[in-house]
Amino acid sequence: MLKHYAILLISLIQLCFCSTATGQIITTIAGSSSSFYDTACGRNGRVPAISYGFLDMSGIIADRYGNYYIADRGCGIVLKIDTAGYIALFAGGGTSMAVGIPATDAVLNDIVDVAVDDTGNVYLPDAANYRLLKVNVHTNIISSIAGTGVLGYSGMAALQQPHRLIILPVYL
């Protein structure tokens, strides 16, 4: 029996979906070759994802509910595409390095990846701010789970430019 699979393809300006269940037809779900990048970096509210212009897509993950989270390294933001096909700012684009604040008020710097746990919380390796961040999907509050915000290796909590993140199941 043939198992079906899906591929998410990130090009410079488009996010495409290909599935063996649909005969390997490539469908663009966000961005287009005619879109100019969003100079407001996601601060224009909820807009159709197909017309959004990305600056520098660098990471993507889908949650179990069918939403996509996309790291845009060039803007220092994370965007969310909902199941209706609309895109909106999810994290970053703010002016504060603090934690315990709404994720859209936070400064993110060099976000190249994004991960989601099985409850829907979103994790961000904030490379140039030397932290691993978590956004609670229910409250949209951002917190730091590792890193001090200072470059270095001093102790277990310090990070040296975290870039990639994978959440693995643990079987005990």
N, C-alpha and C positions, 0 to 999 in steps of 0.2 A: 504494500500500500504506500503510495506517494504521500509524504508529509508536506504540507504547505509551509512556506516561510515568507517572511516579509523583510525587505531591506529598506532602511532609511538612508538616503544619500544626501550628503551635504555638498553642494557646490558653493562657489563663491557667493552667489546671490539667491540660490534657490534651495528649497528643501523638497525632496522628491520621495515618493513611496512606490515601491515595486513589490508585487506579491505574485507567487506562483498560482495562487487561487484565482487570480484575475487574468491569467494567461501572460504574465510578465509584462503587463502594460505599465509604463512609468507615468505616474500622475504627480503633478506639482501641487503640493498642499500649502506652500508658503513661498513668497517671493516670486519675482518674475524678471525676465531679461529686460523688460521695459521699465521696471521700478528703479527709481533713484533711492539711495539709502535715506532712511528717516533721520533727518538732521536733528529732530527732537529726541532721538534715541528712545522711542517707546512712550514718550509722555503725551501723545496725542489721544489717549484713551483707547477704547476697544474698537479695532478696525478689522476689516476682512483680511485674513492672513495672506491670501493670494496676491494682494496688492501692496503688502508691506515690503519695504526696501531694507535689507540687512546690510550692515557695515562689514562685519567680520564674524560670521557664524563659526563657532569653534567646538561646540558640543551639544548633544541632544539626547534626551531620554523621554520615553513614554511611560506614563503611570498606568496602573491597572484599570483606570476609568476611561482611558482613551485620550487624555490630555497630553500635550507635548510641552516640554520645557527646553528652551534653547538658550545657550550661552552666546551672547554677542560680545566678543572680546573687544572689538573696536569701540563700542559704546560703554563697556563696563556694566552691562545689565543682563538680566535673565528675563526672557519673555515666555509667556504661556499661551499656547494655542488650545482653545477649548474644543469640545466635541462638536460645537456648531460651526467651527472654522474661523473663529475670530481670534485675533492676537492682541495681547495687552501686556503692559509692564508687570512683571511679577516681583522682581528684586533689583536693587541698584538704582542708579540715577539720582540718588540723594546727595546730601552734603555732610552726613555724620558717620564717623568711624565707630560710634557707640553700638552696643548690642542691647537687646531688650526693647527695640524700637520696631515700628513697621518696616518690613523689608524694602519697601520702595523709598524709604528715607535714608537708606544706608549707601555708603560709598563702596563700590566693588572695583577692584583693580586687577586686571589680567585674569579674568574668569575664562578658562578654557574648557571647562567640563562641568557636568551637572549629573547628579544621581538622585534616585528616588527610592525610599524604603517601602516596605509592603503596606505601611499605613498611609503613605502619600506624602510624608515629609520630604523636603528637598534639601540636598546637601551640595555645597559649593566650595571647591578649593579656591580660595581667594589668594592667588599666588603672590602678587606684589604687596599684599597687606599681611602675608605670612600667617594666614589663619585658615581653618576649616570651619565653615559656617553651616548652620542648620536653619531652615525656615519651616516653622510649624505651619502646615497647610491649613489648619483650622483657624488659627489666629493671625497668620501672616507676620508673626513676630520673628525676628532674626536673632540667633544666639551663636556664640562661638563655642565649639566643642573641642578645639585644639588650636594651639598657636597663641602667641602673645601679642601679635601685631608688630613685633620687632624681629628683624632678620637675625638668625643665629641658631645655635644648637644648645643653648644653655638649659638643660633639663628636659624632661619628658614632654613638656607642653610646647616647647619652641619648635617651629617648622622652618624649613629652608625652601621657600617657593613651591608649595604644593601645586601640582598641575592636574593629575588624573586621579579619578576616584571610582572605585567599583564596590558596590555593596554585595557581599556574599552571604548566602544562608549559612547558619552554623547549626550543625546537627550534633546534639549531645546525647 
